[in-house]
Amino acid sequence: MFKTLRSRLLLSYSLIVVITLFVVAFALIALGTQPRLRFQPALQQLDVISRTSRNDLLRLQARGASQEEFLQELYDTAESENVRVLIATANDAEIIFDTDPSKSLVGVRLNAEELPRGYLPTADPNTIAARFEDPTGFRWLIYTRAISSTGFGRQLVVFAMPEPGPFALLRELGFGRAFFRAGLAGLLISVLLAWLIARSVAKPLQRMAGAAEAIAQGEYEQQLTLDGPEEVVRVAESFNSMSAQVAATRQAQRDFVANVSHDLKTPVTSIQGWSQALLDGTAVSPEDQSQAANIIYGEAERMGRMVAQLLDLAKIESGQLQLNLAPLSLADVATAVQQNLLPRAQAHQIHLTLETAPTPPIWGDYDRLMQIVSNLVENGLNHTPTGGRVHLAVRPYGGKAVELTVQDTGKGMPPEQLDRIFERFYQVDKSRTREGVRSGSGLGLSIVQELVLLHNGRILAKSKEGEGSMFIVRLPVRQQGEPSTVISGR
């Protein structure tokens, strides 16, 4: 019970209303316990009764009524006004008459606690109001007004009613029933509002739960509508983003398996074929055997490079790749790469040139920076035709970064390819690769990007069909680079 969001919201709203009602009731009770407010309605009623009775007694006295008529008038007043009428002596306040014979107080002295004059509804100095406790412990509120002109100069006519309790004011003002009705109405309205709010909040969450269950069952293309409260919309936006990332990751995993299977199948098939040729004696001549051995060696080397690249990516993703950072010159790294790959470039009649400018040292891992620059230069050599040019340049970028550019004069790439070249296993159109060059695994640029990010740097690619491509790497001078030093364009 109360496990759903809707039921908990309903319960919480109901509790809030109930608690609020209790607080209001407590405040009203506390207000009703104040003597001035609690006694005021009763004192006003007694004042009206005393004025009316005094006038009636004066009329009886004017026409010479008997004592029995006076007493009967007091009995009638007590019955009609629902009060108790007492007559007490003026000198010692002893009760000599009581309209309630069953609980007669005759002979009892009115040792009453007089109330402050501010409580009285009249300014008449001859009026007295007090609190009186009878011998049984019952408390009364008594009220008297002097009427000496009636012949009762030595006696007091006292009007009494039970002392109002803490709830008397609420009953007098009709708060009890009104409070109950208002509380019930407030409770019903709050339940309705809670249901509406719970529905507006729970409905999107229920859709979200359904979408999450669908993702768990393999339906990854789940998107939620952005409606409801702001917080729910934000959660829906985050969910949509997560869903898109899950779908992309799942697709990347599928592509990864498919591409690895495809790229491994070709060299494995080639190795198996030429190995079989050696085993069954098909390749008998020294030339055929040498060719088979060279192909087997080349394909095995290719597989080894692919496995090494996959291991590099796995280490980077798992955070296990540790960089041996030290201050070094990026120009020295570019020079070493240019010298290492110059024979290959010359073999294909490609001009591999280098231009350096004085630059501050950067914090980097020498081996990984060699891997970055080598991959970029090899990529340029693979896509540059005979007689073309691959140019390296190292220069300062602002005052806090160093920039490396690798530019080739190949066929370039269209925008749709340029946006995907850093994706794993993505390979540009093979027709754009220089003839005679074996296609790569599609992992080189992905590894370059990850290594550059590990150095707190950024890599950009620019290309135009028919004019070639350029890769720009910006690395910070400090060990912890500032984003503004490497992100802004030129």
ZAMARGU-4260 file (C-alpha; in steps of 0.2 Angstrom, whole numbers, plus 5000, padded with zeros to 4 digits):
<rodrens>
0) 5000/5000/5000 | 5006/5018/4996 | 5020/5011/4985 | 5015/5021/4969 | 5019/5039/4967
5) 5001/5044/4965 | 4995/5036/4981 | 5009/5044/4991 | 5005/5061/4984 | 4987/5058/4989
10) 4992/5053/5006 | 5004/5067/5008 | 4991/5080/5003 | 4978/5073/5014 | 4990/5073/5029
15) 4995/5091/5026 | 4976/5096/5026 | 4973/5086/5042 | 4988/5093/5050 | 4983/5110/5045
20) 4965/5108/5052 | 4973/5102/5068 | 4984/5117/5070 | 4969/5129/5066 | 4958/5119/5079
25) 4972/5121/5092 | 4974/5139/5088 | 4955/5142/5090 | 4954/5132/5106 | 4969/5142/5113
30) 4960/5158/5108 | 4944/5152/5116 | 4953/5148/5133 | 4956/5167/5135 | 4944/5173/5149
35) 4940/5189/5141 | 4934/5181/5124 | 4927/5166/5133 | 4916/5176/5145 | 4911/5190/5133
40) 4895/5182/5125 | 4889/5175/5142 | 4891/5192/5150 | 4882/5201/5136 | 4868/5189/5138
45) 4867/5192/5157 | 4868/5210/5155 | 4853/5210/5143 | 4843/5199/5155 | 4847/5210/5170
50) 4841/5225/5161 | 4825/5217/5156 | 4822/5210/5173 | 4826/5226/5182 | 4813/5235/5171
55) 4800/5221/5175 | 4803/5222/5193 | 4801/5241/5193 | 4784/5240/5185 | 4779/5227/5198
60) 4785/5239/5211 | 4776/5253/5204 | 4759/5245/5204 | 4762/5238/5222 | 4764/5220/5218
65) 4766/5207/5232 | 4781/5197/5236 | 4774/5182/5228 | 4772/5191/5212 | 4790/5197/5213
70) 4797/5179/5216 | 4786/5173/5202 | 4793/5185/5190 | 4810/5179/5194 | 4805/5161/5191
75) 4798/5166/5175 | 4814/5175/5170 | 4824/5160/5175 | 4814/5148/5165 | 4812/5159/5149
80) 4830/5164/5149 | 4838/5148/5154 | 4847/5156/5169 | 4848/5153/5187 | 4841/5168/5198
85) 4848/5170/5216 | 4844/5183/5229 | 4858/5187/5241 | 4860/5199/5256 | 4869/5214/5252
90) 4880/5215/5268 | 4886/5197/5269 | 4882/5190/5251 | 4872/5175/5259 | 4860/5167/5246
95) 4842/5168/5253 | 4833/5163/5237 | 4836/5151/5223 | 4825/5148/5207 | 4832/5130/5207
100) 4825/5121/5222 | 4833/5104/5217 | 4850/5111/5219 | 4846/5125/5231 | 4861/5136/5236
105) 4851/5145/5250 | 4862/5148/5265 | 4878/5148/5254 | 4889/5164/5253 | 4894/5171/5237
110) 4912/5171/5239 | 4915/5175/5221 | 4931/5181/5211 | 4926/5197/5204 | 4930/5199/5185
115) 4940/5215/5179 | 4929/5229/5174 | 4936/5228/5157 | 4926/5212/5154 | 4909/5220/5157
120) 4899/5225/5142 | 4893/5241/5152 | 4901/5255/5161 | 4888/5255/5175 | 4898/5256/5191
125) 4883/5247/5200 | 4885/5232/5189 | 4896/5217/5196 | 4902/5201/5187 | 4911/5187/5195
130) 4916/5169/5195 | 4908/5158/5208 | 4911/5140/5213 | 4897/5131/5222 | 4899/5118/5236
135) 4898/5104/5223 | 4913/5111/5214 | 4903/5118/5199 | 4908/5134/5192 | 4896/5148/5188
140) 4897/5165/5180 | 4886/5178/5190 | 4880/5195/5186 | 4871/5208/5197 | 4864/5226/5195
145) 4859/5236/5209 | 4840/5240/5210 | 4838/5248/5227 | 4823/5258/5221 | 4813/5242/5220
150) 4813/5240/5239 | 4828/5227/5238 | 4841/5239/5245 | 4847/5227/5257 | 4847/5212/5244
155) 4855/5208/5227 | 4846/5200/5213 | 4860/5189/5205 | 4859/5180/5188 | 4870/5165/5185
160) 4874/5153/5171 | 4887/5140/5170 | 4904/5146/5167 | 4908/5144/5148 | 4921/5131/5144
165) 4935/5132/5131 | 4924/5127/5117 | 4910/5139/5122 | 4916/5153/5111 | 4917/5141/5096
170) 4899/5135/5099 | 4893/5152/5101 | 4900/5158/5085 | 4895/5142/5076 | 4913/5138/5072
175) 4911/5119/5076 | 4900/5115/5061 | 4907/5128/5050 | 4925/5121/5054 | 4920/5103/5051
180) 4912/5108/5034 | 4927/5119/5029 | 4939/5105/5034 | 4929/5092/5024 | 4928/5103/5009
185) 4947/5107/5010 | 4951/5088/5012 | 4940/5084/4996 | 4948/5098/4986 | 4965/5093/4991
190) 4962/5075/4987 | 4956/5081/4970 | 4971/5092/4967 | 4983/5079/4973 | 4975/5067/4961
195) 4977/5079/4946 | 4995/5084/4951 | 4999/5065/4954 | 4992/5061/4937 | 5002/5075/4928
200) 5018/5069/4937 | 5015/5050/4937 | 5009/5049/4919 | 5025/5055/4911 | 5035/5044/4923
205) 5024/5029/4919 | 5028/5032/4901 | 5046/5033/4905 | 5045/5017/4915 | 5037/5009/4900
210) 5051/5016/4888 | 5064/5009/4900 | 5056/4992/4900 | 5056/4992/4881 | 5075/4997/4881
215) 5078/4982/4893 | 5069/4971/4880 | 5080/4977/4866 | 5069/4991/4859 | 5082/5005/4860
220) 5074/5018/4849 | 5063/5025/4863 | 5059/5044/4864 | 5047/5053/4877 | 5036/5068/4874
225) 5042/5083/4883 | 5027/5088/4893 | 5022/5090/4911 | 5031/5100/4925 | 5048/5107/4922
230) 5057/5094/4932 | 5048/5080/4923 | 5053/5088/4906 | 5071/5089/4911 | 5070/5070/4916
235) 5062/5066/4900 | 5076/5076/4890 | 5089/5066/4900 | 5080/5050/4896 | 5079/5054/4878
240) 5098/5058/4878 | 5102/5042/4887 | 5091/5032/4875 | 5100/5040/4860 | 5117/5036/4868
245) 5111/5018/4872 | 5105/5016/4854 | 5121/5023/4847 | 5132/5012/4858 | 5122/4997/4854
250) 5124/5001/4835 | 5142/5004/4838 | 5144/4987/4846 | 5135/4979/4832 | 5146/4989/4819
255) 5161/4984/4830 | 5158/4965/4829 | 5153/4966/4810 | 5169/4976/4806 | 5181/4966/4816
260) 5173/4950/4809 | 5175/4957/4791 | 5192/4964/4793 | 5199/4948/4802 | 5190/4937/4789
265) 5200/4943/4774 | 5218/4941/4782 | 5212/4924/4790 | 5206/4918/4773 | 5221/4923/4764
270) 5233/4915/4777 | 5223/4899/4777 | 5223/4899/4758 | 5241/4901/4756 | 5245/4890/4770
275) 5235/4876/4762 | 5244/4879/4746 | 5261/4876/4755 | 5254/4861/4764 | 5246/4852/4749
280) 5261/4856/4737 | 5252/4868/4726 | 5265/4881/4728 | 5280/4871/4723 | 5292/4883/4715
285) 5303/4894/4725 | 5294/4910/4718 | 5277/4903/4723 | 5283/4898/4741 | 5291/4915/4743
290) 5275/4924/4738 | 5265/4913/4750 | 5277/4917/4764 | 5276/4935/4761 | 5257/4936/4760
295) 5256/4926/4776 | 5268/4937/4785 | 5260/4953/4778 | 5242/4947/4783 | 5248/4941/4800
300) 5257/4958/4803 | 5241/4967/4798 | 5231/4957/4810 | 5244/4961/4824 | 5242/4979/4820
305) 5223/4978/4822 | 5224/4968/4838 | 5236/4981/4845 | 5224/4995/4840 | 5209/4986/4848
310) 5220/4984/4864 | 5224/5003/4864 | 5206/5008/4862 | 5201/4995/4876 | 5214/5002/4888
315) 5209/5020/4884 | 5190/5017/4887 | 5194/5007/4903 | 5206/5021/4909 | 5220/5009/4910
320) 5231/5018/4898 | 5244/5028/4908 | 5253/5042/4900 | 5271/5045/4904 | 5270/5064/4904
325) 5286/5075/4903 | 5290/5091/4895 | 5295/5089/4877 | 5296/5097/4860 | 5282/5094/4848
330) 5293/5099/4834 | 5306/5086/4838 | 5292/5073/4838 | 5286/5079/4820 | 5304/5079/4814
335) 5307/5061/4820 | 5291/5055/4811 | 5296/5064/4795 | 5313/5056/4795 | 5305/5039/4799
340) 5292/5040/4785 | 5302/5049/4772 | 5309/5033/4763 | 5291/5027/4761 | 5285/5044/4754
345) 5300/5044/4742 | 5296/5026/4737 | 5279/5032/4731 | 5286/5049/4724 | 5277/5059/4737
350) 5285/5075/4744 | 5285/5074/4763 | 5289/5091/4770 | 5291/5099/4787 | 5290/5117/4793
355) 5293/5121/4812 | 5293/5137/4821 | 5300/5140/4839 | 5287/5133/4851 | 5287/5131/4870
360) 5288/5113/4877 | 5272/5104/4880 | 5268/5090/4893 | 5266/5074/4884 | 5270/5056/4882
365) 5283/5054/4868 | 5278/5037/4862 | 5260/5041/4861 | 5263/5058/4852 | 5274/5048/4840
370) 5259/5037/4837 | 5247/5052/4835 | 5259/5061/4822 | 5263/5044/4813 | 5245/5039/4811
375) 5241/5056/4804 | 5255/5056/4792 | 5252/5038/4786 | 5234/5043/4783 | 5240/5057/4772
380) 5252/5046/4763 | 5239/5033/4760 | 5227/5046/4752 | 5239/5056/4742 | 5243/5051/4724
385) 5260/5050/4716 | 5268/5067/4714 | 5258/5074/4728 | 5263/5082/4744 | 5260/5079/4763
390) 5266/5094/4773 | 5269/5095/4792 | 5269/5111/4802 | 5272/5115/4820 | 5269/5132/4827
395) 5263/5141/4843 | 5245/5143/4845 | 5241/5158/4856 | 5252/5159/4871 | 5246/5143/4879
400) 5246/5129/4866 | 5255/5122/4852 | 5248/5117/4835 | 5252/5103/4823 | 5245/5102/4806
405) 5246/5088/4793 | 5240/5093/4776 | 5239/5082/4760 | 5235/5085/4742 | 5224/5070/4740
410) 5206/5070/4733 | 5198/5077/4749 | 5182/5071/4757 | 5164/5077/4756 | 5156/5084/4772
415) 5146/5068/4775 | 5162/5059/4776 | 5171/5072/4786 | 5159/5071/4800 | 5162/5052/4802
420) 5181/5050/4800 | 5184/5049/4819 | 5171/5035/4820 | 5178/5017/4824 | 5180/5006/4808
425) 5174/5020/4797 | 5184/5021/4781 | 5183/5033/4767 | 5178/5028/4750 | 5192/5016/4744
430) 5192/5025/4727 | 5200/5040/4736 | 5214/5029/4743 | 5230/5029/4733 | 5232/5014/4721
435) 5243/5000/4728 | 5239/5005/4746 | 5231/4992/4757 | 5216/4999/4766 | 5217/5001/4785
440) 5206/4995/4799 | 5197/5011/4802 | 5204/5012/4819 | 5219/5024/4817 | 5210/5041/4818
445) 5199/5035/4832 | 5214/5031/4842 | 5222/5048/4837 | 5207/5057/4844 | 5207/5047/4860
450) 5225/5050/4863 | 5224/5069/4859 | 5210/5070/4872 | 5220/5061/4885 | 5233/5075/4882
455) 5219/5088/4886 | 5220/5093/4868 | 5208/5094/4853 | 5209/5088/4835 | 5200/5096/4820
460) 5198/5090/4802 | 5196/5101/4787 | 5194/5094/4769 | 5188/5100/4752 | 5185/5088/4737
465) 5198/5090/4724 | 5210/5100/4736 | 5215/5088/4750 | 5213/5087/4768 | 5221/5094/4784
470) 5221/5088/4802 | 5224/5101/4816 | 5230/5095/4833 | 5231/5108/4847 | 5240/5103/4863
475) 5241/5114/4879 | 5258/5120/4885 | 5252/5116/4903 | 5249/5099/4910 | 5231/5104/4913
480) 5226/5114/4898 | 5213/5127/4898 | 5199/5123/4886 | 5199/5141/4878 | 5217/5138/4873
485) 5214/5124/4861 | 5195/5125/4856 | 5194/5142/4848 | 5195/5142/4829 | 5207/5151/4818
</rodrens>
